[in-house]
Amino acid sequence: GIVVAALSGMQGEEDVKRYREIGVGMVLIGESLMRAPDVKRAVEGLRLDPTLPPSPTALSGAYTQGLKMSKVCGVMIPEDATEACRNGANMIGCIFAKGSKRKVTREQARKIVDAVRAFGEREGRVDVKRSDATEEDGVIGLGKRTIALSTAARRPLVVGVFQDDDMEEINEIVDDVGLDLVQLHGDEGWEASRDCSVGVIRVVNVEVGDTEGGAEERAKRIVG
């Protein structure tokens, strides 16, 4: 007979259960186990045997959407990037900001990109889908972009960190190195994000003691 197999997205016991309930007879599990600190416990936690009761101490090694998203920044060598990925990092940060002690060269960054791609079993850049949100969307737009990022980050991404650099130069480095995302860490302004060739993580400064209005009003002032 024909066996239906699920070839991606196995993060934990609930995923296995969901596929089993719709008739899937086989699952392919790769990245989840690669990231697991204890592979034996991770396999046990998946409850592949339908006769077993739910696991009281399920251990999943991979990212669970909506619960966490971590970025390890200042990585300078590919070995550290791979180790960070194995331990659950969703994003690996390469610093290009001038003056930083952990600033990398393009050649260093290329090696890190290669290592992260090899870990995630991919050959090219991850396209972090941009939402149709506009500036007027405010908090709603931020939520849409967060979902897009969390979806893309199921496989580790490489982020280039820049500070007050020319956007033309940033885009040239992005293409040359193969960065998935850019993080703007200076005073570039929101307009700079629009001119970037890939998705942008934007650092914002929150005024200490800003208590005027409700939480939603304060959030709107931060995200524009």
Phi and psi in degrees as a GROMACS rama.xvg file:
@    title "Ramachandran Plot"
@    xaxis  label "Phi"
@    yaxis  label "Psi"
@TYPE xy
-95.8806  130.211  ILE-2
-107.847  125.097  VAL-3
-84.0099  128.773  VAL-4
-116.803  138.826  ALA-5
-96.6373  120.464  ALA-6
-102.301  2.13333  LEU-7
-159.375  156.619  SER-8
88.3942  14.861  GLY-9
-82.4319  103.811  MET-10
-105.772  -24.1011  GLN-11
-173.486  -172.601  GLY-12
-56.7886  -40.5142  GLU-13
-64.7251  -35.4539  GLU-14
-65.3088  -44.865  ASP-15
-61.3091  -44.1078  VAL-16
-61.9731  -42.928  LYS-17
-62.2287  -44.3201  ARG-18
-68.4909  -37.2613  TYR-19
-61.5623  -40.0525  ARG-20
-66.3128  -22.2932  GLU-21
-102.128  11.6963  ILE-22
97.8255  8.17297  GLY-23
-73.9238  130.841  VAL-24
-104.529  -5.13013  GLY-25
-150.685  141.355  MET-26
-128.168  143.384  VAL-27
-102.05  123.074  LEU-28
-121.344  118.425  ILE-29
-128.245  -74.8046  GLY-30
-60.7503  -36.2422  GLU-31
-58.7191  -41.2424  SER-32
-76.328  -32.7473  LEU-33
-62.2846  -32.5243  MET-34
-89.7856  -11.595  ARG-35
-70.7338  131.005  ALA-36
-69.438  -24.7463  PRO-37
-135.143  98.4395  ASP-38
-62.729  -40.4035  VAL-39
-60.5986  -46.8055  LYS-40
-66.5843  -35.0363  ARG-41
-64.8174  -42.2983  ALA-42
-65.1198  -43.2878  VAL-43
-61.5843  -38.3238  GLU-44
-69.113  -21.1471  GLY-45
-71.7624  -19.7598  LEU-46
52.7039  56.7938  ARG-47
-67.5161  -26.846  LEU-48
-84.3736  113.436  ASP-49
-65.4057  -13.8631  PRO-50
-83.2248  -11.3385  THR-51
-80.1866  146.959  LEU-52
-73.0992  163.496  PRO-53
-54.5551  143.063  PRO-54
-74.8925  126.662  SER-55
-76.6481  -19.4103  PRO-56
-134.193  49.8272  THR-57
-59.7311  136.851  ALA-58
-124.038  110.522  LEU-59
-105.141  136.036  SER-60
-90.3926  -8.84489  GLY-61
-109.632  173.722  ALA-62
-69.6015  134.496  TYR-63
-107.467  115.697  THR-64
-54.7719  132.809  GLN-65
90.099  -14.3363  GLY-66
-99.318  -31.8112  LEU-67
-162.706  151.677  LYS-68
-152.364  118.712  MET-69
-119.683  146.92  SER-70
-129.072  127.142  LYS-71
-102.729  116.486  VAL-72
-108.481  161.728  CYS-73
78.3631  20.2149  GLY-74
-73.4392  135.61  VAL-75
-121.834  -16.7218  MET-76
-131.717  149.466  ILE-77
-62.7104  -30.6623  PRO-78
-63.2139  -40.0173  GLU-79
-68.0853  -35.61  ASP-80
-63.2947  -45.2568  ALA-81
-63.2833  -42.2308  THR-82
-63.5114  -40.0842  GLU-83
-63.8012  -41.6497  ALA-84
-62.1861  -42.2382  CYS-85
-62.005  -29.0548  ARG-86
-96.3629  15.1745  ASN-87
101.419  5.90761  GLY-88
-66.5438  135.291  ALA-89
-92.1563  -24.8661  ASN-90
-138.448  140.088  MET-91
-113.29  122.486  ILE-92
-97.5868  127.821  GLY-93
-110.724  121.443  CYS-94
-88.7216  125.125  ILE-95
-112.468  -0.46376  PHE-96
-63.0448  128.21  ALA-97
-63.5914  137.56  LYS-98
93.0328  -12.6169  GLY-99
-74.636  139.269  SER-100
-67.6227  -19.3997  LYS-101
-109.524  24.4893  ARG-102
-65.5242  135.255  LYS-103
-106.946  157.126  VAL-104
-85.3788  169.006  THR-105
-63.1051  -38.6863  ARG-106
-64.1669  -42.3537  GLU-107
-60.3224  -44.4888  GLN-108
-64.326  -38.8545  ALA-109
-60.7758  -40.6713  ARG-110
-66.1429  -37.561  LYS-111
-67.2894  -43.4187  ILE-112
-58.3908  -44.5061  VAL-113
-60.5285  -41.4716  ASP-114
-66.2678  -42.9332  ALA-115
-68.1318  -39.9787  VAL-116
-64.426  -40.0358  ARG-117
-63.1544  -41.1305  ALA-118
-62.391  -43.5694  PHE-119
-83.6149  2.70335  GLY-120
54.3237  53.393  GLU-121
-137.463  156.555  ARG-122
-105.336  -24.7389  GLU-123
-126.402  -173.231  GLY-124
-69.8897  143.914  ARG-125
-82.9831  127.159  VAL-126
-87.2857  103.961  ASP-127
-78.9776  105.414  VAL-128
-61.4057  130.447  LYS-129
-88.9244  137.539  ARG-130
-76.7538  171.665  SER-131
-85.7091  11.7944  ASP-132
-64.5385  144.279  ALA-133
-110.26  175.625  THR-134
-58.6307  -34.0778  GLU-135
-68.6893  -15.688  GLU-136
-69.2648  -26.0995  ASP-137
55.5456  -123.189  GLY-138
-62.3968  -37.3414  VAL-139
-62.4259  -44.2638  ILE-140
-61.8607  -39.4031  GLY-141
-62.0179  -40.7287  LEU-142
-62.5929  -40.7773  GLY-143
-63.2936  -42.2594  LYS-144
-68.9248  -33.8949  ARG-145
-64.2244  -41.3128  THR-146
-63.5642  -43.0882  ILE-147
-61.0401  -41.3116  ALA-148
-68.6998  -43.7823  LEU-149
-64.9118  -32.8066  SER-150
-68.755  -45.6365  THR-151
-65.9633  -33.0126  ALA-152
-81.2312  11.7911  ALA-153
-61.8648  -29.9249  ARG-154
-110.489  137.714  ARG-155
-55.2284  140.166  PRO-156
-112.996  156.421  LEU-157
-108.119  126.219  VAL-158
-112.807  129.472  VAL-159
-94.4906  126.974  GLY-160
-100.782  121.341  VAL-161
-125.261  156.646  PHE-162
-140.471  108.599  GLN-163
57.1623  39.7458  ASP-164
-98.8227  158.748  ASP-165
-67.4169  133.044  ASP-166
-64.6734  -31.5279  MET-167
-62.7935  -41.3343  GLU-168
-67.3675  -40.6741  GLU-169
-59.9545  -47.419  ILE-170
-62.7941  -34.5588  ASN-171
-66.7612  -39.8315  GLU-172
-67.9155  -41.1638  ILE-173
-54.5791  -49.0697  VAL-174
-69.0569  -39.047  ASP-175
-69.0483  -41.5329  ASP-176
-88.3049  -35.6921  VAL-177
97.851  29.9998  GLY-178
-66.0081  146.229  LEU-179
-86.5489  -34.8063  ASP-180
-142.923  163.614  LEU-181
-123.927  139.108  VAL-182
-112.907  121.702  GLN-183
-95.9053  117.674  LEU-184
-113.397  10.4717  HIS-185
-116.73  -142.128  GLY-186
-109.571  39.4063  ASP-187
-66.2939  -25.4251  GLU-188
86.1559  161.08  GLY-189
-66.9626  -29.8846  TRP-190
-60.8156  -32.4436  GLU-191
-60.7585  -31.5142  ALA-192
-61.2026  -33.7586  SER-193
-68.5095  -26.8729  ARG-194
-90.7389  -1.07814  ASP-195
-81.3426  142.43  CYS-196
-78.6886  -12.2887  SER-197
-129.441  176.781  VAL-198
-61.5208  152.515  GLY-199
-124.264  134.182  VAL-200
-99.6597  123.159  ILE-201
-111.133  125.379  ARG-202
-79.8352  132.491  VAL-203
-122.839  146.805  VAL-204
-97.7825  125.068  ASN-205
-98.3118  125.755  VAL-206
-68.0433  125.178  GLU-207
-67.0815  130.986  VAL-208
85.0145  10.0286  GLY-209
-77.2571  95.9418  ASP-210
-116.924  6.76658  THR-211
-71.9329  129.977  GLU-212
79.4788  178.101  GLY-213
-80.1347  179.06  GLY-214
-60.5254  -39.6337  ALA-215
-66.2308  -39.23  GLU-216
-65.2559  -41.8024  GLU-217
-65.7788  -38.9726  ARG-218
-63.2169  -40.3564  ALA-219
-62.9344  -36.0434  LYS-220
-66.8788  -32.4645  ARG-221
-73.9177  -46.7069  ILE-222
-91.8791  -1.1325  VAL-223
